[in-house]
Amino acid sequence: MTKSLACRNCSALVDEGARRCPVCNGARFTDDWAGYVRIAHPNRSELGRRLGVTEPGAYALRVR
């Protein structure tokens, strides 16, 4: 099982070993995150708008 890391810039969840975030192209990740949400249609999702999500995917709710 692969461990997920959260992008420190946009909170997108990526597999351990990723070099770049597929959402924001950031390169800083952390394993210190809690909770997650999957957003399928960010433009139609109130939660997606509140989180500032622009791309479909899984996002951490809290990133330290």
Order of alpha helices (4+ residues) and beta strands (2+ residues): beta-beta-beta-beta-alpha-beta
